[in-house]
Structures are given as structure tokens and as C-alpha cells.
């Protein structure tokens, strides 16, 4: 299969590209910059120049492919509405190029706000008013009714592994800066997690096997107490571990406080049953214990 991948040089997308190529697929990688183009080409992908807001490039890339995996997203938390709007328009544009063909398209959302306080499953519908990005799920379902074999992959709060530049590295940097490794309240709220290589495998299975309108959870750790994450960070940095009152979370953590305080466990039982997907790589705590997160954080501080 010839697969168009957005975010092909990103943390998750680059793993998806490798997974697809290893399985014998051909990959067209969307590249916004020369650096991204070089990375995609070095990985073995054909380069397609463009960006998420270049709708002509998205349309032509999808039209030339047998399927699409959309992992790109503008992670600017100061402009969440704008980022979500760009994502929504990109999905609609990619889907329009596949309309009526029954070609597969896999999009990305997340589990964090699907069912706060309870274990979210694949059968739980997103409240699209709870976060602007979740409107992408409505778009994917609409495209399924128009002859696109769409599926939705929802990763958890942490997609981890070497090279991660997401939430956990931010928490490590905050701990270094503040001199304490903190959690919010009693730290019993839970974060689900998955290794990037397990997530990449799920994207491929969804592309190859999913029925139109399917929802899958890229979840290996159903819910890790945030206090446990803070304790591992504190031990590796040799810092005290402390509780931050909920009303002080924004001041201590900044923008990530709203995410670190959410209780958002999620299950992948139905995904595993329906696709035969099995996470095989280290869980988040084991990955943290390996030390590479703290080595990469130290390199950023000293460079």
C-alpha cells in the first residue's frame, strides 16, 4: 500500500513511517522544512513538501496514496483553538481527496477528556465541546458516511520513548527549575500511557484492518498515579517530592498543570480484541527508570 503520512518526521510519525516500511508499505511523508524532508528521506520515505495549512499539498498527497495516516498537530497550547481549527480543516481536506473510494484514513485525537474520572473505553463518545481537538472525531465519522474508511486512534496522556519531547520532559524540566518534583493534591489522579513503538504498530493495524468509523485506544498503561510519576522524577533528580494544592497548580506547573491534574484512565481492551494489538515495549515507569529521559534533559540544560 502507498501511504501518505503527515507528521512523518515527528516523534510518533517517524515511528509510524518505520513501522509501515518494515511491513512492506511505501510511504509518502509530508515535510514542511528541509530538515523534515531530510529526516523522512533518510528513513526511506518519499518526500512530499507541504504543511498542515497548505491544503493543496494535503489534497494532492492524499489523492496520490492508497491510504492516509494523520499524526501531525500544532502543539501550541497558547493557541489551542487555532491549532484545533487547522487540524480539523486538514482532516476534512485529506478526506475529501479519498471520498467515495473506501480508502483508509487514520486520524489522531486522545483519551484525556473522553470520560474524566472513569476508565474511558473505545465505545465512549467524545464530548466535542470539552476540547476543540475532539471535533476531529465528528469529522472522521462524517467522512465515514461519505465513503472514506476512517478510523480514530486515541493515545493517552503520555506517548513515551527515547526522543520524547512531550509532557514528561516538561515535568522533568519544571522539577529541575523549581527544585522539587511535584504532583497535584494527593496525586491519585491517573495518566494512561503507551510506548511510541507500540502506538506505531497500532496505527498500521488500523490502516490495514479497521472498518469505517472505528475507534481505537493506544493505551498500554491504563492509569499511572501522577504521584508515582513525580516520585520517579524526584528520585532520579535527587529532589524532594511534594504535593501542590490544586489552586496553586497553574502557578507551579504553568500550562501543563491543567493536564497533570486530570484523572483520565483509559482501557484498550476492545482495541486488543478487535485488532489483535498487544503492547510489548516498556511501560512509562520502566521507561523512566532506564534513565534516558534524565540524560536528554541534562543535555538540554548544558548545551
N, C-alpha and C positions, 0 to 999 in steps of 0.2 A: 504494500500500500504506500502511496505517496502522501506524506502527512505534512501539513503546514502547521508549524508550532510558533506561537507568539511567546515572547519571553524566553527565547531559545538559549540565551546566554546567562539567564538568571539562575538563582540558587536552585529552584525547583525545575525550571525549564531545561537547564543544562543536563540534569539527571534524566528528564523525560527524553531528551534527544538521544542520550547514550542508550537508554532502555530500548527505544524504538529501533535504533541502528543495530543493536545486538540481536534483536528479534527478526532482522531481515527487512525492515521497512526502509524506504527512502525518506529523507527529511528535508523540508524547506524551512529554514529558520528566519524569522523576522528579525532584522537587525537595524537599529536606529543609528548607531555610531560605527566608526571604523573599528573601534575596539571590540564591539559586539560582533561585528561581521567577522573579524579575525578569529574570535573565540568559536563562533559557530562553524566556520570553515575548518578550523583545526580539529574540531570534534568529528568532522566528516559530513556535515550538513551542507546543502546548497543554500547560498545566502540570498535572501530577498530583502532589499533595502526598503525601509519604511518605518512607521511609528503608529502608536495606537490612535493618534488623532489624524493620521493620513488615511482617510477612508478609501481612497482609490487603491492604495497599496494593499490594504487589508482585503479588499474585494478581489483584486487580481490574484493575490496569493492564495486565497481560498478557492477561487474558481479553477486554479491550475492543480488542485490537490484532490485526492480521494477522500480526505478527511482532515479535520482541524482539531488541534488541542490548544486551548487558550489559557495560558498561565500568566500572561503579562498583566501588571496592575501598577498604577502610580501610587506608591505608598507614601503619600504626603498627608500626614494626619492633621495638618493645619488647613487643608483644603479637601476635606472628605467628600463634600457634595460634588465638587468639580471632578475629583478622581472617579467617583462612582458614576457620574454622568458620562465621562469619557469611556469608561468600561462598558456601560450599557449600550452606548452608540456603537462601540466596536463589535459587541456581540451581535447586535442587530444587523450590522453591515456584513460581518462574516457569514451569518446565517442566510442573508439574502442571496449570497453567491451560491449557496447549497440548496436553496429552496426547491422542493419537488423532486429531489434526486435520491432521497433516502441515504445520502452520505452522512457519516457520523461527525458530530462535533461535541467535544468535551469542554465544558467551561468550569470555572473555579469560583466558589464562594467561601463558606466557612461554617463551622458549627457553633461559634461562640455565643451567638444571640438567638439561636433557634428555640431553646427551651431552658432559659436560665433557672438554676436551682434544681433541675431534674436531669436525668440522663436522656439526652436527645437521641432519637433514632432516625433512620433514613425515611421513615414514614411520617415524621413530623414536618409540617409545612412551615416555611419561613414566614415570619411576620415582616413583610417588606417595609413596614413603617418603622421598624426598630433600628435599622441601619440602612443607609442609602445603597450600599453594595448589594443587599439582598434582593433588590429589584431585578437583578440579573436572572434570578430564578424564574420570575414571571416571564421574562423574555425568552428563556430557554424553553419553557413549556409552550409558549405561543408558537415558537419555531417548530416544535414537535408536531403541532397541528397543521403545519404548512409543509410537511414532507422533509424535514431535517431530523436525522436520528440523534437528537440532542441527549446528552446526559450531564449531570452535575456532580462534580467531586467537591466535597466539603472537608478540607483539612481542619485540624484542631488549632488551638492557640499557638502551639509550637511545632513547626516543621524543622527538625534539628539535624545536625551532622556537621562535618568539617566544612568550614567556609560560611557557616550561618552568619547572617548579619541582621537577624530579626529580633524578636522580643528578648530572648535570653541574653544575648550580648549586651543589649541596652541595660538590662537589670544588673549585669556584672559591672558595667561602666558606672552606673549610679552608685553601686556599693563601693567601688574604689573612690569615687568622688566624695561621697558622704561619710566614709569611714565606718559604715555599718551595713550589714546585709539585712534588709527589712522585708517583712510581709505585712499585710493589712489585717487589722482586727486579730482574730485568733488564728488566721492562716489556714482555716479548714476548707476554704473555697478551692475548687478543683480546676486544673487545666488539663485538657486532653492533649496528646502529642503523638507524632509519628516521625520516623526517620525519613529523610528525603528520598532515599533509595527505595524504601517500601512505598512511599507515595508515588514515585515514578512508575513503579510496577503496576499500581492500581490505575493510573491514567492510561497505560497501554491496554490493560484488560478492558477498561470501559470503552475505549476506542474500538476494540475488536469485537466485543461481545454485547455491549449494552443495548437494550431496547429503548425506543424513543421515550423521553420523559423520565428516565431512571435517575435516581439519586443514590450516591454512594458516599460513605464516610471513610476518609483516610485517617483512621484512628488506630493506634496500637496501644498506647496507654489511655485507658478510659477516663481517668481523672487523677492527677497527682496533686496532693495538697500543696498550695503555694508556700506554706511554711517549710515543707521538705525541700523545695527548690531553693529557698532562701538559706536553709541550713547547709546545703551542699556548697553554695556560693560562699557563704561565710567561712566554712572550713578550709576551702581551697585558698581564699584570700587572707586567711587568718584574721578575720574581722568578727566582732560581736554580732549576734543575730538578735534583732529587736522587732517588736510589734509597733506598727504605726497606726494611730487611730484613723478610722475611715475619713473623718472630716479633715485630716491632715495629709491624706494620700496625694492629693493633687500637688501640694507644695513640695512634698518629698520626692515623688516619682515623676512629676510633670505629666505629659500626655499619656504615658503608659499606665498611669495609676488607674484610669478608667477600665483598662483591660485586666490589670493584675488583680483587681478586686472582684472580678466577675466569677461566679460559680457556674461553670459550664461543662460538666462532664458529658461525654458522648460515647455511644456504642457503635461498633462496626460489625455487629453480629450478622445483620442482614446482608451487608456487603460481602462478608466472608462466605456466607451461604450461597449467595447468588452468583458470585464470580469466581469462587474458589481462591480468593486472595488470602494470603497468610503473611502477616508481618514477620520478618525473620531477622531484622537488624536490631541493634541495641535500642533499648528504651531511653527516655530522656535522662533519667537519673544515672543510668550506666554510662551514657554518653558524656554527661558532665564529669563523672568520676574519672574518665580517661584523661582529662586534663587539657585537651586541645583548645577548649573554649577559653581557658585562662591564659594559655600561651598566646593565642591570637589577640586577646585583649591587651596583654602586656606589650606585644609588638606595636599595637596602635598607640599606646601611651608613649613609648620610647622613640618612635620614628619621628 
